[in-house]
Amino acid sequence: MEIISSRLRTLSASITRASETSYWVDQLTQKYGIEPKFDNGVHDAYTLVRNIFIVFSKLPTKLVKDCGINTLMFRTDMGPNKPYYPNHGYFKDHLVALNADIFYHPDNPEDFVDNQGYYLTRAEQTVLHEFGHGYDANQGKDKDLSLEPGWLSLSGWSETKKPGLERLVIQDPGVPKVIGEWWYDPKEKFTRFYAKRNPWDDWADTFSYYVANMNDITPPKKKVYFDNLLGHYYKTLPR
């Protein structure tokens, strides 16, 4: 009887959690037009989707929709998340994929906390970063917003080496070296080291901190840029 009762409790808890997952999936789909999908091996789907919904609920609804993402994939085959190695998520067309491990083993390094007391977990910042890529690509007319002169000039971006410019090198223990694709001006300010890879990551990373209202981390000139670009979403909300 003890074994049967235990199995019944487990089954009941599983049914309840499935119902809760379905609820949050419906909320995400109905409010934002985003369909969550889960790789085999993803667990606690209820918690994952609820956390995503909480992140988006802090933003203007239209801003989330205008990122143009209709599929959110939680993956288990991207490996353990490293503090610096870029395997936390990616954007492609209208899909954002997230490494489920960033939710299972979260950390909160200093570059996700600002002087006002605002903070982001790595998972939250990754979500906003990848949706920033979506906005960048899907709102650009002839090309990505991050490739327009107005943005490139803010960090001195260049596809070729020029005097005074540098290129980022990421060397996280146990993973291959990553070298930045573009050259940047080291005198300019960035949200964090990762934004120095290329104009796209600079744009998406700044977007992530800006929409999270982390003004101490958002470089002043880039905050002005995003005030002008996204200000209309926040007409009734203080920045």
Stockholm file with secondary structure:
# STOCKHOLM 1.0

chainA/1-239         MEIISSRLRTLSASITRASETSYWVDQLTQKYGIEPKFDNGVHDAYTLVRNIFIVFSKLPTKLVKDCGINTLMFRTDMGPNKPYYPNHGYFKDHLVALNADIFYHPDNPEDFVDNQGYYLTRAEQTVLHEFGHGYDANQGKDKDLSLEPGWLSLSGWSETKKPGLERLVIQDPGVPKVIGEWWYDPKEKFTRFYAKRNPWDDWADTFSYYVANMNDITPPKKKVYFDNLLGHYYKTLPR
#=GR chainA/1-239 SS CHHHHHHHHHHHHHHHHHHHHHHHHHHHHHHHCCEEEECTTCCCHHHHHHHHHHHHHTSCHHHHHTTCCCEEEEESCSCSCCSSSSCSEEEETTEEEEETHHHHSCCCCGGGBCTTSCBCCHHHHHHHHHHHHHHHHHHCSSSCGGGSHHHHHHHTCBSSCCTTCBCCEECCTTSCCEECSSBBCTTSCCSSGGGGSCHHHHHHHHHHHHHTTCTTTSCHHHHHHHHHHHGGGGTTSCC
#=GC SS_cons         CHHHHHHHHHHHHHHHHHHHHHHHHHHHHHHHCCEEEECTTCCCHHHHHHHHHHHHHTSCHHHHHTTCCCEEEEESCSCSCCSSSSCSEEEETTEEEEETHHHHSCCCCGGGBCTTSCBCCHHHHHHHHHHHHHHHHHHCSSSCGGGSHHHHHHHTCBSSCCTTCBCCEECCTTSCCEECSSBBCTTSCCSSGGGGSCHHHHHHHHHHHHHTTCTTTSCHHHHHHHHHHHGGGGTTSCC
//
